[in-house]
Amino acid sequence: MINEGYELGHADEIVFGQNNTKQKMGTTGLLTNNVIDRTQYYTQAVILALIPFLKTDLY
């Protein structure tokens, strides 16, 4: 559906039959049955992105 031009949130709503998923659990929550929500997903990504600044001697 994305390749056909659908926005991800709209495609999620069609595929999963739920409304307002962009403001709720997001795609990550839908795909993991809310084991990982969007906040957890981005928190880990930000922490990992900070590694080069925290370990400057390695980069």
NUNU-546107 format. One record per residue: residue number from 1; x, z, y of N, C-alpha, C, CB in turn. Coordinates in nm, 3 decimals. Atoms other than C-alpha are relative to their C-alpha. Glycine has a CB too. Example, Ala and Ser with C-alpha at 12.3 -4.5 7.8 and 13.67 -1.06 7.14 Angstrom:
(atom 1,(0.089,0.000,-0.119),(1.230,0.780,-0.450),(0.090,0.000,0.120),(-0.099,0.125,0.003))
(atom 2,(-0.082,-0.006,-0.119),(1.367,0.714,-0.106),(-0.077,0.073,0.109),(0.041,-0.142,0.046))
END
This chain:
(atom 1,(0.082,0.000,-0.119),(0.000,0.000,0.000),(0.087,0.000,0.126),(-0.094,0.121,-0.001))
(atom 2,(-0.091,-0.003,-0.115),(0.290,0.072,0.234),(0.051,-0.141,0.029),(0.118,0.096,-0.027))
(atom 3,(-0.047,0.137,-0.017),(0.423,-0.279,0.174),(-0.107,-0.091,0.059),(0.048,-0.056,-0.132))
(atom 4,(0.110,0.078,-0.057),(0.081,-0.408,0.276),(-0.030,0.040,0.144),(-0.125,0.018,-0.084))
(atom 5,(0.016,-0.038,-0.139),(0.108,-0.231,0.612),(-0.076,0.129,0.024),(-0.067,-0.108,0.070))
(atom 6,(0.069,-0.127,-0.019),(-0.078,0.093,0.549),(0.098,0.106,0.049),(-0.066,0.046,-0.132))
(atom 7,(-0.076,-0.116,-0.042),(0.051,0.402,0.727),(-0.001,0.097,-0.117),(-0.058,0.064,0.132))
(atom 8,(-0.014,-0.086,0.117),(0.173,0.660,0.474),(-0.114,0.100,-0.014),(0.132,0.074,0.006))
(atom 9,(0.108,-0.098,0.007),(-0.086,0.924,0.561),(-0.132,-0.061,-0.042),(-0.017,0.067,0.133))
(atom 10,(0.124,0.069,0.037),(-0.370,0.675,0.531),(0.003,-0.039,-0.148),(-0.022,-0.125,0.088))
(atom 11,(-0.014,0.037,0.141),(-0.238,0.549,0.197),(-0.017,0.123,-0.089),(0.137,-0.066,-0.026))
(atom 12,(0.016,-0.124,0.076),(-0.212,0.909,0.072),(-0.147,0.038,-0.015),(0.076,0.114,0.068))
(atom 13,(0.141,-0.038,0.003),(-0.573,0.975,0.162),(-0.079,-0.089,-0.095),(-0.060,-0.008,0.141))
(atom 14,(0.068,0.092,0.091),(-0.688,0.667,-0.028),(0.038,0.031,-0.145),(0.035,-0.148,0.034))
(atom 15,(-0.049,-0.020,0.137),(-0.473,0.730,-0.336),(-0.045,0.135,-0.055),(0.152,-0.009,-0.004))
(atom 16,(0.029,-0.134,0.048),(-0.536,1.105,-0.359),(-0.143,0.046,0.029),(0.096,0.097,0.060))
(atom 17,(0.139,-0.032,-0.026),(-0.895,1.103,-0.230),(-0.019,0.127,0.083),(-0.073,0.015,-0.128))
(atom 18,(0.011,-0.118,-0.086),(-0.833,1.372,0.032),(0.005,-0.044,0.146),(0.114,0.102,-0.031))
(atom 19,(0.000,0.029,-0.143),(-0.877,1.384,0.409),(0.100,0.087,0.074),(-0.138,0.019,0.058))
(atom 20,(-0.085,-0.075,-0.093),(-0.642,1.491,0.686),(0.128,0.053,-0.066),(-0.078,0.116,0.058))
(atom 21,(-0.118,-0.047,0.073),(-0.341,1.516,0.454),(0.123,0.007,0.090),(0.029,-0.091,-0.118))
(atom 22,(-0.116,-0.004,-0.090),(-0.097,1.446,0.739),(0.012,0.135,0.069),(-0.011,-0.111,0.105))
(atom 23,(-0.003,-0.128,-0.068),(-0.192,1.773,0.906),(0.002,0.117,-0.100),(-0.120,0.013,0.092))
(atom 24,(-0.001,-0.106,0.101),(-0.202,1.967,0.579),(0.133,-0.003,-0.074),(-0.119,-0.017,-0.099))
(atom 25,(-0.119,-0.010,0.083),(0.048,1.938,0.296),(0.093,-0.120,0.009),(-0.039,0.019,-0.141))
(atom 26,(-0.082,0.120,-0.008),(0.175,1.587,0.364),(0.026,-0.062,-0.136),(0.131,0.031,0.067))
(atom 27,(-0.030,0.072,0.124),(0.304,1.346,0.104),(0.075,0.086,-0.100),(0.080,-0.125,0.031))
(atom 28,(-0.079,-0.085,0.090),(0.554,1.594,-0.036),(-0.090,0.098,-0.075),(0.107,0.077,0.078))
(atom 29,(0.092,-0.092,0.063),(0.281,1.847,-0.105),(-0.091,-0.069,-0.100),(-0.084,0.071,0.104))
(atom 30,(0.087,0.075,0.092),(0.055,1.586,-0.260),(0.073,-0.037,-0.128),(-0.052,-0.126,0.068))
(atom 31,(-0.075,0.045,0.117),(0.327,1.459,-0.492),(0.050,0.114,-0.088),(0.116,-0.082,0.044))
(atom 32,(-0.053,-0.113,0.078),(0.443,1.806,-0.601),(-0.107,0.106,-0.028),(0.115,0.064,0.074))
(atom 33,(0.110,-0.097,0.016),(0.100,1.975,-0.623),(0.027,0.126,0.081),(-0.019,0.036,-0.148))
(atom 34,(-0.030,-0.107,-0.096),(0.208,2.189,-0.326),(0.107,0.098,-0.047),(-0.124,0.076,0.029))
(atom 35,(-0.114,-0.083,0.037),(0.510,2.331,-0.509),(0.102,-0.001,0.115),(0.065,-0.050,-0.134))
(atom 36,(-0.083,0.014,-0.119),(0.711,2.200,-0.213),(-0.088,-0.057,0.110),(0.126,-0.092,-0.026))
(atom 37,(0.079,0.054,-0.111),(0.533,2.159,0.119),(0.095,-0.064,0.101),(-0.085,0.112,0.066))
(atom 38,(-0.082,0.073,-0.097),(0.653,1.962,0.418),(0.098,0.090,0.072),(-0.089,-0.070,0.101))
(atom 39,(-0.092,-0.091,-0.068),(0.807,2.267,0.586),(0.121,0.030,-0.086),(-0.072,0.131,0.037))
(atom 40,(-0.111,-0.027,0.091),(1.017,2.354,0.282),(0.090,-0.122,-0.014),(-0.052,0.043,-0.138))
(atom 41,(-0.075,0.125,0.015),(1.122,1.991,0.243),(0.093,-0.021,0.119),(-0.096,-0.119,-0.016))
(atom 42,(-0.082,0.023,-0.119),(1.244,1.960,0.601),(0.098,0.113,0.026),(-0.088,-0.019,0.120))
(atom 43,(-0.092,-0.112,-0.018),(1.399,2.307,0.609),(0.128,-0.025,-0.079),(-0.066,0.132,-0.044))
(atom 44,(-0.117,0.028,0.083),(1.629,2.215,0.322),(0.081,-0.117,0.055),(-0.042,-0.029,-0.145))
(atom 45,(-0.070,0.117,-0.055),(1.713,1.878,0.479),(0.081,0.038,0.124),(-0.100,-0.111,0.035))
(atom 46,(-0.072,-0.042,-0.120),(1.810,2.040,0.811),(0.120,0.086,-0.037),(-0.094,0.077,0.095))
(atom 47,(-0.112,-0.085,0.044),(2.024,2.303,0.638),(0.113,-0.086,-0.056),(-0.047,0.103,-0.105))
(atom 48,(-0.102,0.087,0.058),(2.205,2.034,0.439),(0.068,-0.086,0.108),(-0.061,-0.090,-0.107))
(atom 49,(-0.059,0.081,-0.107),(2.256,1.824,0.753),(0.097,0.080,0.085),(-0.110,-0.057,0.089))
(atom 50,(-0.089,-0.085,-0.079),(2.430,2.120,0.918),(0.133,0.030,-0.070),(-0.069,0.130,0.031))
(atom 51,(-0.122,-0.032,0.075),(2.697,2.149,0.647),(0.126,-0.051,0.071),(-0.008,-0.060,-0.140))
(atom 52,(-0.123,0.044,-0.067),(2.952,1.929,0.832),(0.037,0.082,0.124),(-0.014,-0.145,0.039))
(atom 53,(-0.028,-0.083,-0.117),(2.918,2.152,1.138),(0.042,0.141,-0.039),(-0.123,0.006,0.091))
(atom 54,(-0.036,-0.132,0.048),(2.948,2.470,0.935),(0.135,0.001,-0.072),(-0.107,0.052,-0.092))
(atom 55,(-0.125,0.012,0.078),(3.241,2.348,0.724),(0.086,-0.111,0.057),(-0.030,-0.027,-0.150))
(atom 56,(-0.075,0.105,-0.069),(3.437,2.148,0.976),(0.134,-0.032,-0.067),(0.025,0.040,0.144))
(atom 57,(-0.128,0.023,0.068),(3.758,2.190,0.775),(-0.014,-0.097,-0.116),(0.056,0.132,-0.050))
(atom 58,(0.021,0.091,0.111),(3.604,1.980,0.499),(-0.040,-0.141,0.044),(-0.106,0.055,-0.092))
(atom 59,(0.048,0.131,-0.049),(3.488,1.693,0.721),(0.089,-0.055,0.107),(-0.141,0.012,0.053))
END
